[in-house]
Amino acid sequence: MAKNLHEFMDKLRAIGSDEIIDVKKAVDPRYEATTFMRKLELAGRNPMVVFHEAKNLKGGKAQIPLVINAFASRKKLAIALDLPAEQYKMEPALELSRRYNQTIKPVVINKSDAPAKEVIQLGDEVDLFDYPVPITHALDGGPYILGGSVLLRVRVDNPKAHVDLNKKFGCSPDEALRLLFLAREQGLDVAGLCFHVGSQSKSADPYLEAIAGCRRLFDQAAEAGLHMRILDIGGGFPIPEIDDDFDCEPMLYEISTALKEYFPDTEIWCEPGRFICGTTVNLITRVIGTQQRNSQQWYFLDEGLYGTFSGVIFDHWDFELETFKAGKKIPATFAGPSCDSLDIMFRDKMTPLLNVDDLILVPICGAYTSASATVFNGFAKAPRVVWEDIAAELDETAATVLPNAG
Ligand SMILES: Cc1ncc(COP(=O)(O)O)c(C=O)c1O
């Protein structure tokens, strides 16, 4: 086993630039280092990269190098375990399991031989701005060092949520204290608790219950000497649905009041997903076929269950179809373009009569749609057009085609 990081890096150097690259040019950890990594990734390469001349957060030369991708391949894991580089498939797992089964007793060695605590800084000597801390991309709030901080996810039973997110994640409140202390024993910084009441939750009640429950856990943990500082209330905030133009302001007010009452001094996080982007995207789809089958009207669209309408399956979402047609509505079946019989989005959906080439506007397609869409059967995902980018061009076209258009 390599004795320390330097020995490990020397072993990688003996293999070559597929496993390690030493960058001797000055590099700015603000985007530049990660841009370099991204380029390598796009080229299908994942070596450890040592930036020897990285700048620190004050713009000067950092006294320590920036190292990225230390274990980013199975080959590197094999080498770290003293296996030959070509034994990187099953062998590292087997070797680890062998070592777990044959643990060795700790051996006391000389301090001078110990490859740990080689650099020690205490108190005011510590200045994080001296380090080459990367900013990964433009959306990062700032430079950050991953420091082993964890939140414990607590389960919230909420059968009323549109999508239940508590079947796979979250411990029961009874288990929470044991897990919090276990995490601390393992050397993690136990920063707080998090929960998610389930997506598209139209009541404040599950949030209020969860907030009160978390308060109890914060207090019990504090009594036992563990002081937590963050509560993350997850997502779940709802957007309008067909026939329910839900106003969530009163609900948000209730949640915010409870947070102020129960957690006045705690840092509160939330992770809204659907609420931020759900209403920002509309789909425009075209009728590509019509048919009568057993007296039922069928419409085939150029977008289906394998595309944007994947939200019908994965998000259990019912989409509104705006056809811009007047007239009597009939129940119809809407199917997608693929070869699969599963590719039926709606049955008995009320619609005016439609013709081939009619366009349909589908509002509220911004969440859980294109993310789960596929290119099954060779149908590309729906292209995205940003309204602000094309609005002026469309206005010009409209003025030419329809000179009297307002
Ligand atoms: C951990 C976590 N946070 C936030 C979200 C976003 O949830 P929502 O879209 O309901 O706001 C999800 C959704 O799956 C999630 O799993």
The ligand as an SDF file (V2000), in Angstrom:
LIG
                    3D

 16 16  0  0  0  0  0  0  0  0999 V2000
  -33.6010   15.6810   -2.3390 C   0  0  0  0  0  0  0  0  0  0  0  0
  -34.5210   16.4530   -3.2300 C   0  0  0  0  0  0  0  0  0  0  0  0
  -34.5980   17.7870   -3.0680 N   0  0  0  0  0  0  0  0  0  0  0  0
  -35.4080   18.5380   -3.8450 C   0  0  0  0  0  0  0  0  0  0  0  0
  -36.1620   17.9680   -4.8460 C   0  0  0  0  0  0  0  0  0  0  0  0
  -37.0730   18.8560   -5.6380 C   0  0  0  0  0  0  0  0  0  0  0  0
  -38.3930   18.5790   -5.2870 O   0  0  0  0  0  0  0  0  0  0  0  0
  -39.6150   19.4400   -5.8150 P   0  0  0  0  0  0  0  0  0  0  0  0
  -39.5480   19.4510   -7.3010 O   0  0  0  0  0  0  0  0  0  0  0  0
  -40.8050   18.7160   -5.2970 O   0  0  0  0  0  0  0  0  0  0  0  0
  -39.4980   20.8200   -5.2470 O   0  0  0  0  0  0  0  0  0  0  0  0
  -36.1310   16.5750   -5.0380 C   0  0  0  0  0  0  0  0  0  0  0  0
  -36.9290   15.9310   -6.0690 C   0  0  0  0  0  0  0  0  0  0  0  0
  -36.8560   14.7560   -6.3390 O   0  0  0  0  0  0  0  0  0  0  0  0
  -35.2860   15.7970   -4.2030 C   0  0  0  0  0  0  0  0  0  0  0  0
  -35.2190   14.4600   -4.3320 O   0  0  0  0  0  0  0  0  0  0  0  0
  1  2  1  0
  2  3  1  0
  2 15  2  0
  3  4  2  0
  4  5  1  0
  5  6  1  0
  5 12  2  0
  6  7  1  0
  7  8  1  0
  8  9  2  0
  8 10  1  0
  8 11  1  0
 12 13  1  0
 12 15  1  0
 13 14  2  0
 15 16  1  0
M  END
$$$$
